[in-house]
Amino acid sequence: MNLILASGSPRRRQLLTDLGLTYEIRLREVDESFPAHLRRAEIAAYLARHKAEAYRADLAPNELLLTADTIVCLADDVLNKPADAAEARQMLARLQGRAHQVYTGVCLLPGDGRPPVVFADETTVHFRPLSEAEIAFYVAHYQPFDKAGAYGAQDWLGLVAIDRLEGSYFNVMGLPTHRVWAALQAFLN
């Protein structure tokens, strides 16, 4: 099967490349709103499947589409991508010194009519306390406006703020590679 990645995320691209996979990228704008009754992992899984459905009609029988969506939750508050620097600083001020959860939903949709495989992975991330100066430096120099929760685990803030993880580091980057690999193997066997 030909793997299709429906994501503009450079981190997801790199992770699939690091897995040794060959894939094609297809991009399309998809509404990322979700029903208000959903919580945490349900949101991430819903969004991944919702994105995949937007591509269903265009898939050839020999294609397998991979979509993903990552959200950051502090209690039941979903911290999406910040709209601007002020919102990014506000999000990071809320996360500093606390634990929060990162959920990545994944959908693998085969073009041959088989049902999709949808799952979400959870990682708890513990941040050490951060100063206002550290937060301001990060937002000014790294402009994390394309990242849920206003940070990337792989960049400067991840290096200085994350003191402990419970779960997959790669899930925090945007793709639970261990689960994706196992799901892909199941499709191929």
C-alpha positions as CSV (number, residue, x, y, z in Angstrom):
1,M,0.0,0.0,0.0
2,N,1.1,3.6,-0.7
3,L,1.2,5.6,2.5
4,I,-0.2,9.1,2.3
5,L,0.5,11.6,5.1
6,A,-2.2,14.3,5.4
7,S,-0.2,16.7,7.6
8,G,1.8,19.8,7.1
9,S,3.7,19.2,10.3
10,P,7.5,19.0,9.7
11,R,7.8,17.0,12.9
12,R,5.4,14.3,11.7
13,R,7.3,14.1,8.4
14,Q,10.6,13.7,10.1
15,L,9.3,11.0,12.4
16,L,7.9,9.0,9.5
17,T,11.2,9.4,7.6
18,D,13.1,8.3,10.7
19,L,10.9,5.1,10.8
20,G,12.2,4.4,7.3
21,L,8.8,4.9,5.6
22,T,8.2,6.2,2.1
23,Y,5.1,8.4,1.8
24,E,3.4,11.1,-0.2
25,I,2.1,14.3,1.4
26,R,-1.4,15.6,0.6
27,L,-2.7,18.7,2.2
28,R,-6.2,20.1,2.5
29,E,-7.8,22.6,4.8
30,V,-10.1,20.9,7.3
31,D,-12.2,22.5,10.0
32,E,-10.7,21.5,13.4
33,S,-13.7,22.2,15.6
34,F,-15.1,19.3,17.7
35,P,-18.3,18.6,19.6
36,A,-18.3,20.2,23.1
37,H,-19.2,17.0,24.9
38,L,-15.9,15.3,23.9
39,R,-13.0,15.2,26.4
40,R,-9.2,14.7,26.1
41,A,-8.3,11.6,24.1
42,E,-11.8,11.6,22.5
43,I,-11.1,15.0,21.0
44,A,-7.7,14.0,19.5
45,A,-9.2,10.8,18.0
46,Y,-12.2,12.6,16.7
47,L,-10.1,15.3,15.0
48,A,-7.8,12.7,13.4
49,R,-10.8,10.8,12.0
50,H,-12.5,14.0,10.9
51,K,-9.4,15.0,8.9
52,A,-9.2,11.6,7.3
53,E,-12.9,11.7,6.2
54,A,-12.1,14.8,4.1
55,Y,-9.8,12.7,2.0
56,R,-11.9,9.5,1.7
57,A,-13.4,10.1,-1.8
58,D,-9.9,10.7,-3.3
59,L,-8.1,7.6,-2.0
60,A,-7.2,4.9,-4.5
61,P,-7.6,1.2,-3.4
62,N,-3.9,0.8,-2.9
63,E,-3.5,3.9,-0.7
64,L,-3.4,4.2,3.1
65,L,-4.0,7.6,4.6
66,L,-2.5,8.7,7.9
67,T,-3.9,11.7,9.7
68,A,-3.1,12.9,13.2
69,D,-4.0,15.7,15.6
70,T,-2.3,16.7,18.8
71,I,-3.9,18.5,21.7
72,V,-2.6,19.7,25.0
73,C,-4.9,19.5,28.1
74,L,-4.5,21.2,31.4
75,A,-7.3,19.4,33.5
76,D,-10.1,19.5,31.0
77,D,-9.0,22.8,29.3
78,V,-7.8,22.2,25.7
79,L,-4.9,24.5,24.9
80,N,-4.9,24.7,21.1
81,K,-2.4,26.6,18.9
82,P,-2.1,30.2,20.2
83,A,-3.4,33.0,18.1
84,D,-0.6,35.4,19.0
85,A,2.3,36.0,21.3
86,A,0.1,37.2,24.2
87,E,-1.9,34.0,24.1
88,A,1.3,31.9,23.9
89,R,2.7,33.5,26.9
90,Q,-0.5,33.1,28.8
91,M,-0.7,29.3,28.0
92,L,2.9,28.8,29.0
93,A,2.4,30.7,32.3
94,R,-0.5,28.2,33.0
95,L,1.6,25.2,32.2
96,Q,4.8,26.1,34.0
97,G,5.4,24.3,37.3
98,R,2.6,21.8,36.6
99,A,1.8,18.5,34.8
100,H,-0.4,18.4,31.8
101,Q,-1.4,15.8,29.2
102,V,-0.7,15.6,25.6
103,Y,-3.0,13.5,23.4
104,T,-2.3,12.6,19.8
105,G,-5.1,11.1,17.8
106,V,-4.2,9.0,14.7
107,C,-6.4,7.7,11.9
108,L,-5.3,5.2,9.3
109,L,-7.8,5.1,6.5
110,P,-7.3,2.5,3.8
111,G,-8.6,3.3,0.3
112,D,-9.8,-0.2,-0.3
113,G,-13.0,0.1,1.8
114,R,-11.7,-1.5,5.0
115,P,-12.7,0.4,8.2
116,P,-10.3,2.9,9.6
117,V,-8.1,2.3,12.6
118,V,-8.4,5.2,15.0
119,F,-6.6,5.6,18.4
120,A,-5.2,8.2,20.7
121,D,-2.1,8.1,22.8
122,E,-1.5,10.0,26.1
123,T,1.7,11.4,27.6
124,T,1.9,13.3,30.9
125,V,4.4,16.1,30.7
126,H,5.8,17.7,33.8
127,F,7.2,21.3,33.5
128,R,9.5,22.8,36.0
129,P,8.6,26.4,37.1
130,L,9.5,29.0,34.5
131,S,10.2,32.7,34.9
132,E,8.4,35.3,32.9
133,A,11.7,36.1,31.2
134,E,12.1,32.5,30.0
135,I,8.6,32.4,28.7
136,A,9.0,35.7,26.9
137,F,12.4,34.6,25.4
138,Y,10.9,31.4,24.1
139,V,7.8,33.0,22.5
140,A,9.9,35.8,20.9
141,H,12.6,33.6,19.5
142,Y,10.7,30.4,18.7
143,Q,7.3,31.8,17.8
144,P,5.4,28.6,18.7
145,F,2.1,29.6,17.0
146,D,1.8,26.3,15.1
147,K,2.0,24.1,18.2
148,A,-0.7,23.0,20.5
149,G,-0.1,24.3,24.0
150,A,2.4,26.9,22.6
151,Y,5.5,24.7,22.8
152,G,7.5,22.0,21.1
153,A,9.1,19.3,23.2
154,Q,11.9,19.1,20.7
155,D,12.9,22.8,20.8
156,W,14.4,25.1,23.5
157,L,11.5,25.1,25.9
158,G,11.3,21.4,25.9
159,L,15.0,21.2,26.6
160,V,14.7,23.6,29.6
161,A,11.2,23.0,31.0
162,I,10.4,19.3,30.7
163,D,11.7,17.6,33.8
164,R,9.8,14.4,33.4
165,L,7.5,12.5,31.0
166,E,5.1,9.6,31.5
167,G,4.5,8.1,28.1
168,S,6.0,8.6,24.7
169,Y,8.2,11.5,23.9
170,F,7.3,11.2,20.2
171,N,3.6,11.4,21.1
172,V,4.4,14.9,22.5
173,M,6.2,15.7,19.2
174,G,3.0,14.9,17.3
175,L,3.0,11.2,16.5
176,P,3.1,8.1,18.8
177,T,5.5,6.3,16.5
178,H,5.4,3.0,18.5
179,R,1.6,2.7,18.0
180,V,1.7,3.9,14.4
181,W,4.4,1.3,13.5
182,A,2.3,-1.5,15.1
183,A,-0.8,-0.4,13.2
184,L,1.0,-0.1,9.9
185,Q,2.4,-3.6,10.4
186,A,-1.1,-4.9,11.0
187,F,-2.3,-3.4,7.6
188,L,0.6,-5.0,5.8
189,N,0.2,-8.5,7.3
